[in-house]
Amino acid sequence: MKRNKTLVWIFLIGIVTLFAQCKDSGEELKPDDENELITTVKLTFTESGTSNALTFQFKDLDGDGGNPASRFDTIALKADVSYKLDVEFLDESKTPAENTTEEIKKESDEHLIVFTSNPAALLTYTYGDKDVNNFPIGLTGTAKTGTPGEGKLTVQLRHQPGVKNGTPSPGSDDARLDFILKVK
């Protein structure tokens, strides 16, 4: 009987000690791989063999929700032309604005920019940059327009920490924009 009481007391002391060690530190834990805040996206198309550059932008300074975008350009390009395409991402909710493109370059093995034209014949994209694992990034490349027409160009910045495999899946969107695309 004494032995049972001793075991019960040892058990209770162990439980009390365990709960005493499990107190809240008061610090909020944040995931290491949060999505980026993107308020501005700039697409610069430079016609091959020339210095003729056209820049099209999306701008929503308060991010998702809240106020609508203050700028959402229609992309207008010549038919049957190759363009060098450079992409820039900014977080202009901060002062000074943060050039998120630099972070994407540093963490290129966690990011992929995907360009999808609808209809597909309006524009094709060829990646011009690769990460340390030889997977595409998409900050620079070649856009080739097709025959005249109208549609949309979807631009996605995919966040793929630890799972990037060169395809749009898996991962989540840091940004997803549907630009109106006119090829003339």
N, CA, C and O of each residue as an XYZ file, in Angstrom:
736
protein
N       0.820     -1.198      0.000
C       0.000      0.000      0.000
C       0.858      1.255      0.000
O       0.583      2.205     -0.732
N       1.920      1.253      0.841
C       2.825      2.402      0.879
C       3.503      2.587     -0.471
O       3.728      3.705     -0.934
N       3.818      1.459     -1.083
C       4.480      1.521     -2.381
C       3.565      2.159     -3.424
O       4.041      2.941     -4.248
N       2.266      1.852     -3.416
C       1.305      2.436     -4.347
C       1.173      3.941     -4.131
O       1.085      4.711     -5.087
N       1.162      4.360     -2.827
C       1.082      5.797     -2.534
C       2.320      6.514     -3.050
O       2.219      7.628     -3.565
N       3.470      5.899     -2.922
C       4.714      6.501     -3.397
C       4.681      6.650     -4.918
O       5.070      7.686     -5.458
N       4.215      5.607     -5.599
C       4.119      5.677     -7.056
C       3.130      6.749     -7.506
O       3.378      7.461     -8.479
N       2.009      6.862     -6.793
C       1.028      7.909     -7.127
C       1.644      9.282     -6.944
O       1.460     10.154     -7.794
N       2.373      9.497     -5.854
C       3.005     10.796     -5.617
C       4.061     11.108     -6.682
O       4.152     12.245     -7.144
N       4.843     10.128     -7.066
C       5.853     10.337     -8.110
C       5.173     10.698     -9.436
O       5.619     11.583    -10.166
N       4.084      9.984     -9.720
C       3.327     10.261    -10.938
C       2.773     11.686    -10.912
O       2.902     12.407    -11.902
N       2.164     12.105     -9.810
C       1.593     13.454     -9.697
C       2.663     14.532     -9.809
O       2.460     15.550    -10.471
N       3.804     14.307     -9.161
C       4.896     15.293     -9.234
C       5.389     15.402    -10.681
O       5.687     16.496    -11.159
N       5.471     14.274    -11.365
C       5.885     14.286    -12.772
C       4.920     15.061    -13.644
O       5.350     15.842    -14.494
N       3.610     14.863    -13.453
C       2.590     15.576    -14.231
C       2.657     17.074    -13.955
O       2.631     17.875    -14.889
N       2.743     17.457    -12.697
C       2.818     18.880    -12.319
C       4.057     19.518    -12.934
O       3.984     20.636    -13.444
N       5.180     18.833    -12.896
C       6.418     19.356    -13.473
C       6.269     19.537    -14.987
O       6.709     20.538    -15.552
N       5.644     18.554    -15.625
C       5.433     18.632    -17.065
C       4.592     19.848    -17.443
O       4.948     20.582    -18.365
N       3.480     20.069    -16.741
C       2.619     21.211    -17.052
C       3.286     22.536    -16.702
O       3.040     23.544    -17.366
N       4.102     22.548    -15.699
C       4.794     23.783    -15.326
C       5.792     24.187    -16.409
O       6.046     25.377    -16.597
N       6.356     23.224    -17.118
C       7.319     23.506    -18.169
C       6.650     23.952    -19.473
O       7.313     24.526    -20.336
N       5.366     23.700    -19.627
C       4.645     23.989    -20.875
C       3.865     25.284    -20.782
O       2.660     25.295    -21.032
N       4.520     26.363    -20.433
C       3.818     27.637    -20.367
C       4.053     28.425    -21.654
O       5.030     28.186    -22.365
N       3.165     29.352    -21.947
C       3.223     30.173    -23.141
C       4.334     31.196    -22.993
O       4.403     31.902    -21.987
N       5.207     31.282    -23.994
C       6.308     32.242    -23.940
C       5.833     33.653    -24.249
O       6.559     34.620    -24.014
N       4.611     33.779    -24.778
C       4.087     35.094    -25.129
C       4.507     35.549    -26.514
O       4.014     36.567    -26.999
N       5.417     34.811    -27.173
C       5.854     35.168    -28.511
C       4.993     34.464    -29.546
O       4.705     33.273    -29.432
N       4.590     35.220    -30.554
C       3.809     34.635    -31.646
C       4.777     34.011    -32.644
O       5.713     34.666    -33.103
N       4.553     32.765    -32.972
C       5.403     32.083    -33.936
C       4.989     32.467    -35.341
O       3.801     32.562    -35.650
N       5.984     32.686    -36.190
C       5.726     33.028    -37.592
C       6.360     31.965    -38.468
O       7.475     31.521    -38.197
N       5.660     31.551    -39.517
C       6.280     30.582    -40.420
C       7.483     31.200    -41.124
O       7.494     32.397    -41.415
N       8.499     30.375    -41.397
C       9.716     30.856    -42.044
C       9.498     31.216    -43.510
O      10.190     32.080    -44.046
N       8.552     30.566    -44.151
C       8.391     30.722    -45.584
C       7.066     31.390    -45.929
O       6.212     30.793    -46.585
N       6.901     32.633    -45.483
C       5.686     33.385    -45.785
C       5.717     33.855    -47.230
O       6.785     34.048    -47.811
N       4.543     34.034    -47.798
C       4.456     34.606    -49.132
C       4.850     36.077    -49.077
O       4.696     36.744    -48.054
N       5.357     36.558    -50.193
C       5.783     37.951    -50.302
C       4.562     38.854    -50.494
O       3.557     38.418    -51.055
N       4.639     40.118    -50.029
C       3.610     41.093    -50.352
C       4.057     41.792    -51.627
O       5.114     42.421    -51.666
N       3.252     41.676    -52.654
C       3.548     42.288    -53.955
C       2.485     43.352    -54.203
O       1.296     43.043    -54.274
N       2.918     44.605    -54.336
C       1.971     45.684    -54.630
C       2.108     46.181    -56.067
O       1.180     46.778    -56.612
N       3.272     45.933    -56.682
C       3.533     46.439    -58.023
C       4.270     45.383    -58.840
O       5.228     44.773    -58.366
N       3.814     45.178    -60.063
C       4.475     44.273    -61.001
C       4.718     45.060    -62.285
O       3.805     45.683    -62.827
N       5.963     45.024    -62.765
C       6.328     45.710    -64.011
C       6.829     44.674    -65.005
O       7.722     43.883    -64.700
N       6.246     44.689    -66.194
C       6.674     43.822    -67.292
C       7.271     44.715    -68.364
O       6.578     45.577    -68.905
N       8.548     44.524    -68.682
C       9.208     45.326    -69.707
C       9.535     44.439    -70.899
O      10.342     43.513    -70.813
N       8.881     44.753    -72.019
C       9.075     44.029    -73.272
C       9.981     44.882    -74.158
O       9.623     46.005    -74.513
N      11.162     44.350    -74.520
C      12.083     45.052    -75.410
C      12.154     44.272    -76.717
O      12.565     43.113    -76.749
N      11.743     44.936    -77.789
C      11.720     44.288    -79.102
C      13.127     43.837    -79.482
O      14.078     44.616    -79.402
N      13.256     42.573    -79.896
C      14.561     42.015    -80.254
C      15.235     42.841    -81.337
O      14.599     43.258    -82.305
N      16.538     43.073    -81.158
C      17.320     43.819    -82.135
C      17.146     45.316    -82.061
O      17.708     46.044    -82.880
N      16.366     45.802    -81.080
C      16.149     47.248    -80.933
C      16.290     47.624    -79.452
O      16.492     46.773    -78.586
N      16.178     48.907    -79.206
C      16.130     49.379    -77.823
C      14.716     49.836    -77.466
O      14.505     50.478    -76.437
N      13.743     49.497    -78.329
C      12.347     49.879    -78.109
C      11.764     49.053    -76.969
O      11.503     47.860    -77.119
N      11.564     49.704    -75.834
C      11.038     49.011    -74.655
C       9.646     49.525    -74.315
O       9.384     50.728    -74.341
N       8.768     48.594    -73.999
C       7.411     48.919    -73.559
C       7.243     48.344    -72.157
O       7.498     47.161    -71.932
N       6.810     49.186    -71.211
C       6.617     48.719    -69.840
C       5.133     48.780    -69.501
O       4.464     49.791    -69.717
N       4.639     47.666    -68.963
C       3.240     47.556    -68.545
C       3.242     47.222    -67.062
O       4.062     46.433    -66.592
N       2.297     47.844    -66.314
C       2.323     47.702    -64.865
C       0.976     47.320    -64.270
O      -0.091     47.575    -64.829
N       1.087     46.699    -63.117
C      -0.029     46.484    -62.196
C       0.398     47.153    -60.909
O       1.541     47.002    -60.479
N      -0.525     47.906    -60.277
C      -0.193     48.587    -59.023
C      -1.411     48.580    -58.111
O      -2.476     49.084    -58.467
N      -1.235     47.997    -56.925
C      -2.274     47.977    -55.886
C      -1.558     48.197    -54.561
O      -1.138     47.246    -53.901
N      -1.428     49.459    -54.183
C      -0.560     49.833    -53.069
C      -1.001     49.313    -51.703
O      -0.183     49.242    -50.786
N      -2.269     48.950    -51.546
C      -2.683     48.399    -50.246
C      -2.783     46.872    -50.276
O      -3.266     46.268    -49.318
N      -2.332     46.246    -51.359
C      -2.347     44.785    -51.450
C      -3.746     44.247    -51.688
O      -4.671     44.995    -52.005
N      -3.889     42.924    -51.529
C      -5.193     42.281    -51.744
C      -6.257     42.872    -50.833
O      -5.984     43.249    -49.693
N      -7.473     42.944    -51.358
C      -8.575     43.508    -50.570
C      -8.456     45.014    -50.526
O      -7.603     45.597    -51.195
N      -9.296     45.634    -49.751
C      -9.234     47.092    -49.635
C      -9.569     47.772    -50.938
O     -10.548     47.424    -51.598
N      -8.752     48.749    -51.313
C      -8.988     49.525    -52.531
C      -8.627     48.722    -53.777
O      -7.753     47.857    -53.731
N      -9.303     49.009    -54.892
C      -8.946     48.326    -56.140
C      -7.585     48.810    -56.639
O      -7.061     49.821    -56.171
N      -7.031     48.078    -57.585
C      -5.743     48.454    -58.174
C      -5.825     49.860    -58.758
O      -6.812     50.216    -59.402
N      -4.788     50.652    -58.532
C      -4.761     52.010    -59.080
C      -4.246     52.016    -60.514
O      -4.406     52.999    -61.237
N      -3.621     50.898    -60.921
C      -3.131     50.792    -62.291
C      -3.123     49.314    -62.690
O      -2.622     48.464    -61.954
N      -3.682     49.022    -63.862
C      -3.680     47.661    -64.396
C      -3.675     47.811    -65.914
O      -4.725     47.827    -66.555
N      -2.454     47.921    -66.481
C      -2.289     48.210    -67.903
C      -2.742     47.049    -68.790
O      -2.687     45.882    -68.402
N      -3.183     47.406    -69.971
C      -3.419     46.429    -71.031
C      -2.105     46.282    -71.790
O      -1.497     47.278    -72.182
N      -1.666     45.041    -71.996
C      -0.429     44.773    -72.731
C      -0.753     44.786    -74.224
O      -1.577     44.003    -74.696
N      -0.092     45.686    -74.964
C      -0.294     45.803    -76.412
C       1.047     45.597    -77.103
O       1.981     46.377    -76.920
N       1.129     44.517    -77.915
C       2.375     44.150    -78.578
C       2.132     43.939    -80.065
O       0.999     43.730    -80.497
N       3.225     43.995    -80.855
C       3.166     43.733    -82.290
C       3.069     42.222    -82.521
O       3.591     41.428    -81.739
N       2.397     41.844    -83.599
C       2.277     40.429    -83.976
C       3.592     39.915    -84.559
O       4.342     40.658    -85.192
N       3.850     38.633    -84.333
C       5.008     37.926    -84.901
C       6.341     38.609    -84.599
O       7.186     38.758    -85.482
N       6.520     39.021    -83.347
C       7.745     39.699    -82.920
C       8.265     38.999    -81.666
O       7.487     38.543    -80.827
N       9.591     38.920    -81.552
C      10.223     38.409    -80.335
C      10.604     39.590    -79.450
O      11.124     40.601    -79.923
N      10.339     39.442    -78.172
C      10.661     40.471    -77.190
C      11.477     39.856    -76.062
O      11.233     38.720    -75.657
N      12.450     40.617    -75.557
C      13.085     40.249    -74.300
C      12.121     40.713    -73.218
O      11.701     41.870    -73.222
N      11.770     39.838    -72.303
C      10.827     40.197    -71.235
C      11.543     40.174    -69.900
O      12.118     39.157    -69.511
N      11.508     41.300    -69.197
C      12.059     41.415    -67.848
C      10.916     41.743    -66.895
O      10.040     42.550    -67.207
N      10.941     41.105    -65.726
C       9.869     41.270    -64.744
C      10.455     41.853    -63.467
O      11.543     41.471    -63.036
N       9.720     42.782    -62.869
C      10.133     43.389    -61.611
C       8.953     43.373    -60.650
O       7.825     43.688    -61.030
N       9.226     42.999    -59.390
C       8.215     42.949    -58.334
C       8.624     43.909    -57.228
O       9.781     43.942    -56.811
N       7.652     44.692    -56.757
C       7.921     45.656    -55.692
C       6.874     45.538    -54.591
O       5.732     45.147    -54.833
N       7.292     45.884    -53.383
C       6.376     46.075    -52.265
C       6.445     47.553    -51.914
O       7.329     47.990    -51.178
N       5.496     48.317    -52.454
C       5.486     49.758    -52.230
C       4.620     50.154    -51.045
O       4.294     51.329    -50.875
N       4.239     49.160    -50.210
C       3.521     49.483    -48.978
C       4.496     49.988    -47.919
O       4.078     50.504    -46.882
N       5.792     49.840    -48.178
C       6.845     50.268    -47.250
C       7.523     51.516    -47.790
O       7.509     51.784    -48.991
N       8.118     52.270    -46.875
C       8.891     53.438    -47.270
C      10.300     53.271    -46.728
O      10.468     53.214    -45.510
N      11.312     53.192    -47.567
C      11.232     53.197    -49.021
C      10.679     51.866    -49.536
O      10.642     50.874    -48.809
N      10.257     51.862    -50.781
C       9.703     50.656    -51.400
C      10.746     49.547    -51.382
O      11.942     49.796    -51.531
N      10.273     48.319    -51.197
C      11.160     47.161    -51.183
C      11.146     46.504    -52.555
O      10.085     46.169    -53.082
N      12.332     46.322    -53.130
C      12.440     45.658    -54.420
C      12.426     44.153    -54.164
O      13.464     43.556    -53.875
N      11.264     43.555    -54.269
C      11.086     42.134    -53.995
C      11.809     41.284    -55.035
O      12.094     40.114    -54.782
N      12.107     41.850    -56.193
C      12.838     41.135    -57.234
C      14.177     40.645    -56.697
O      14.605     39.536    -57.017
N      14.838     41.457    -55.887
C      16.139     41.074    -55.318
C      15.989     39.864    -54.398
O      16.829     38.965    -54.413
N      14.932     39.839    -53.604
C      14.681     38.693    -52.735
C      14.390     37.446    -53.555
O      14.829     36.352    -53.199
N      13.647     37.603    -54.656
C      13.345     36.469    -55.540
C      14.638     35.927    -56.138
O      14.806     34.713    -56.253
N      15.557     36.824    -56.523
C      16.855     36.378    -57.052
C      17.624     35.592    -55.994
O      18.174     34.530    -56.285
N      17.663     36.113    -54.760
C      18.382     35.430    -53.674
C      17.763     34.083    -53.347
O      18.475     33.127    -53.041
N      16.450     34.003    -53.409
C      15.725     32.772    -53.094
C      15.159     32.153    -54.378
O      14.024     31.677    -54.401
N      15.956     32.167    -55.429
C      15.475     31.703    -56.736
C      15.080     30.233    -56.724
O      14.263     29.805    -57.539
N      15.654     29.453    -55.805
C      15.293     28.033    -55.721
C      13.944     27.830    -55.038
O      13.499     26.695    -54.867
N      13.284     28.937    -54.642
C      11.967     28.873    -54.005
C      10.879     29.569    -54.827
O       9.714     29.577    -54.427
N      11.248     30.154    -55.974
C      10.299     30.943    -56.758
C      10.303     30.542    -58.225
O      11.335     30.162    -58.778
N       9.129     30.634    -58.846
C       8.965     30.393    -60.276
C       7.915     31.377    -60.787
O       6.838     31.510    -60.205
N       8.238     32.056    -61.870
C       7.272     32.947    -62.506
C       6.711     32.201    -63.713
O       7.453     31.704    -64.561
N       5.398     32.135    -63.767
C       4.708     31.380    -64.813
C       3.923     32.356    -65.681
O       3.202     33.213    -65.170
N       4.069     32.220    -67.001
C       3.363     33.055    -67.969
C       2.444     32.156    -68.776
O       2.900     31.206    -69.412
N       1.140     32.454    -68.753
C       0.166     31.648    -69.477
C      -0.691     32.570    -70.340
O      -1.412     33.431    -69.836
N      -0.595     32.368    -71.646
C      -1.386     33.154    -72.587
C      -2.655     32.384    -72.925
O      -2.628     31.169    -73.120
N      -3.773     33.115    -72.991
C      -5.041     32.501    -73.373
C      -5.734     33.429    -74.368
O      -6.166     34.513    -73.974
N      -5.856     33.050    -75.637
C      -5.466     31.773    -76.212
C      -3.937     31.634    -76.292
O      -3.202     32.619    -76.364
N      -3.495     30.382    -76.276
C      -2.072     30.074    -76.213
C      -1.293     30.613    -77.408
O      -0.105     30.912    -77.283
N      -1.947     30.743    -78.575
C      -1.264     31.193    -79.792
C      -0.878     32.668    -79.756
O      -0.093     33.114    -80.593
N      -1.411     33.434    -78.805
C      -1.087     34.867    -78.741
C       0.355     35.120    -78.341
O       0.995     36.031    -78.868
N       0.883     34.312    -77.401
C       2.227     34.564    -76.894
C       2.801     33.280    -76.312
O       2.117     32.544    -75.600
N       4.065     33.024    -76.626
C       4.796     31.925    -75.986
C       5.978     32.523    -75.237
O       6.534     33.540    -75.650
N       6.353     31.891    -74.144
C       7.429     32.400    -73.295
C       8.496     31.331    -73.154
O       8.194     30.158    -72.937
N       9.762     31.756    -73.281
C      10.908     30.879    -73.068
C      11.745     31.470    -71.944
O      12.160     32.627    -72.009
N      11.990     30.669    -70.917
C      12.763     31.130    -69.763
C      14.199     31.450    -70.162
O      14.803     30.751    -70.976
N      14.735     32.521    -69.574
C      16.110     32.938    -69.855
C      17.015     32.848    -68.645
O      18.194     33.190    -68.734
N      16.491     32.395    -67.509
C      17.300     32.302    -66.294
C      16.973     31.014    -65.547
O      15.887     30.450    -65.681
N      17.952     30.563    -64.753
C      17.791     29.318    -63.996
C      18.330     29.500    -62.583
O      19.198     30.336    -62.334
N      17.793     28.696    -61.658
C      18.274     28.731    -60.278
C      19.458     27.773    -60.108
O      19.918     27.180    -61.083
N      19.944     27.624    -58.892
C      21.112     26.771    -58.619
C      20.844     25.301    -58.905
O      21.785     24.524    -59.069
N      19.583     24.910    -58.968
C      19.216     23.523    -59.271
C      18.871     23.323    -60.748
O      18.364     22.271    -61.137
N      19.150     24.343    -61.566
C      18.904     24.321    -63.008
C      17.413     24.337    -63.368
O      17.034     23.898    -64.454
N      16.568     24.842    -62.460
C      15.150     25.021    -62.749
C      14.920     26.469    -63.181
O      15.653     27.357    -62.746
N      13.920     26.728    -64.027
C      13.650     28.098    -64.491
C      13.187     29.008    -63.353
O      12.618     28.559    -62.358
N      13.453     30.308    -63.539
C      12.988     31.325    -62.579
C      11.909     32.179    -63.240
O      10.774     32.215    -62.764
N      12.249     32.870    -64.334
C      11.275     33.672    -65.066
C      11.416     35.169    -64.911
O      10.556     35.909    -65.389
N      12.471     35.650    -64.260
C      12.660     37.098    -64.149
C      13.077     37.703    -65.482
O      12.882     38.897    -65.710
N      13.647     36.893    -66.358
C      14.003     37.329    -67.694
C      13.815     36.162    -68.661
O      13.989     34.999    -68.296
N      13.462     36.491    -69.883
C      13.241     35.460    -70.894
C      12.823     36.092    -72.205
O      12.969     37.297    -72.408
N      12.292     35.248    -73.106
C      11.864     35.710    -74.413
C      10.379     35.451    -74.600
O       9.900     34.334    -74.405
N       9.660     36.494    -74.981
C       8.236     36.382    -75.305
C       8.103     36.529    -76.817
O       8.587     37.501    -77.398
N       7.450     35.567    -77.444
C       7.239     35.599    -78.897
C       5.743     35.696    -79.147
O       4.973     34.823    -78.747
N       5.345     36.778    -79.819
C       3.924     36.945    -80.130
C       3.565     36.159    -81.380
O       4.410     35.876    -82.230
N       2.296     35.818    -81.464
C       1.780     35.090    -82.624
C       1.010     36.027    -83.535
O       1.375     37.190    -83.705
N      -0.050     35.511    -84.115
C      -0.887     36.294    -85.018
C      -1.741     37.272    -84.215
O      -1.917     37.092    -83.010
N      -2.272     38.299    -84.868
C      -3.085     39.295    -84.157
C      -4.284     38.656    -83.453
O      -4.877     37.692    -83.936
N      -4.610     39.219    -82.318
C      -5.755     38.750    -81.552
C      -5.756     39.363    -80.168
O      -4.853     40.119    -79.807
N      -6.786     39.027    -79.392
C      -6.913     39.523    -78.019
C      -7.189     38.367    -77.083
O      -7.793     37.363    -77.459
N      -6.733     38.535    -75.858
C      -6.947     37.523    -74.832
C      -6.401     38.019    -73.510
O      -6.547     39.189    -73.157
N      -5.768     37.109    -72.782
C      -5.173     37.536    -71.520
C      -3.836     36.842    -71.328
O      -3.588     35.762    -71.865
N      -2.986     37.487    -70.551
C      -1.708     36.937    -70.143
C      -1.727     36.844    -68.620
O      -1.752     37.858    -67.923
N      -1.716     35.617    -68.121
C      -1.683     35.406    -66.675
C      -0.228     35.321    -66.242
O       0.557     34.548    -66.791
N       0.116     36.129    -65.248
C       1.463     36.143    -64.684
C       1.340     35.709    -63.229
O       0.651     36.345    -62.431
N       2.020     34.615    -62.899
C       1.985     34.091    -61.530
C       3.396     34.054    -60.968
O       4.323     33.583    -61.627
N       3.556     34.548    -59.754
C       4.788     34.356    -58.995
C       4.489     33.243    -58.008
O       3.773     33.444    -57.027
N       5.048     32.054    -58.277
C       4.808     30.890    -57.432
C       5.871     30.813    -56.338
O       7.063     30.958    -56.605
N       5.428     30.586    -55.118
C       6.295     30.432    -53.945
C       6.362     28.940    -53.654
O       5.351     28.322    -53.321
N       7.566     28.355    -53.780
C       7.724     26.906    -53.694
C       8.895     26.502    -52.795
O       9.776     25.768    -53.242
N       8.925     26.960    -51.543
C      10.070     26.638    -50.686
C      10.189     25.130    -50.435
O       9.248     24.485    -49.974
N      11.367     24.589    -50.750
C      11.657     23.184    -50.492
C      10.991     22.202    -51.435
O      11.218     20.998    -51.313
N      10.169     22.675    -52.382
C       9.438     21.757    -53.261
C       9.532     22.138    -54.744
O       8.896     21.493    -55.577
N      10.306     23.164    -55.088
C      10.376     23.612    -56.481
C      10.930     22.484    -57.354
O      11.965     21.889    -57.056
N      10.205     22.213    -58.443
C      10.627     21.148    -59.348
C      10.578     21.583    -60.814
O      10.661     20.745    -61.712
N      10.441     22.897    -61.061
C      10.403     23.393    -62.430
C       9.013     23.470    -63.028
O       8.856     23.876    -64.179
N       7.994     23.083    -62.258
C       6.607     23.154    -62.717
C       5.818     24.070    -61.787
O       6.262     24.332    -60.669
N       4.655     24.564    -62.221
C       3.867     25.468    -61.379
C       3.367     24.853    -60.069
O       3.106     25.578    -59.109
N       3.233     23.534    -60.022
C       2.785     22.875    -58.787
C       3.941     22.099    -58.222
O       4.733     21.566    -58.999
N       4.088     22.001    -56.955
C       3.289     22.537    -55.858
C       3.663     23.987    -55.547
O       4.454     24.608    -56.258
N       3.083     24.503    -54.482
C       3.387     25.856    -54.035
C       2.149     26.711    -53.938
O       1.024     26.229    -54.072
N       2.373     27.991    -53.702
C       1.274     28.950    -53.581
C       1.646     30.209    -54.354
O       2.813     30.427    -54.681
N       0.646     31.031    -54.641
C       0.871     32.262    -55.388
C       1.248     33.410    -54.461
O       0.531     33.719    -53.509
N       2.399     34.046    -54.757
C       2.697     35.339    -54.140
C       1.932     36.413    -54.897
O       1.494     37.405    -54.314
N       1.776     36.210    -56.183
C       1.014     37.131    -57.042
C       0.430     36.332    -58.191
O       1.044     35.386    -58.685
N      -0.775     36.728    -58.613
C      -1.423     36.143    -59.796
C      -2.236     37.251    -60.441
O      -3.192     37.762    -59.857
N      -1.841     37.614    -61.650
C      -2.465     38.729    -62.352
C      -2.895     38.294    -63.745
O      -2.175     37.566    -64.428
N      -4.068     38.743    -64.160
C      -4.587     38.483    -65.502
C      -4.587     39.797    -66.280
O      -5.531     40.583    -66.199
N      -3.513     40.018    -67.035
C      -3.419     41.203    -67.893
C      -4.216     40.966    -69.164
O      -4.217     39.857    -69.698
N      -4.900     42.004    -69.656
C      -5.491     41.934    -70.981
C      -4.335     42.028    -71.971
O      -3.464     42.888    -71.837
N      -4.329     41.143    -72.964
C      -3.250     41.084    -73.955
C      -3.827     41.326    -75.341
O      -4.733     40.622    -75.786
N      -3.275     42.353    -76.024
C      -3.685     42.663    -77.395
C      -2.457     42.561    -78.286
O      -1.460     43.251    -78.072
N      -2.541     41.691    -79.287
C      -1.470     41.526    -80.258
C      -1.994     42.056    -81.583
O      -2.995     41.565    -82.104
N      -1.303     43.080    -82.136
C      -1.773     43.744    -83.361
C      -0.737     43.678    -84.445
O      -0.961     44.184    -85.544
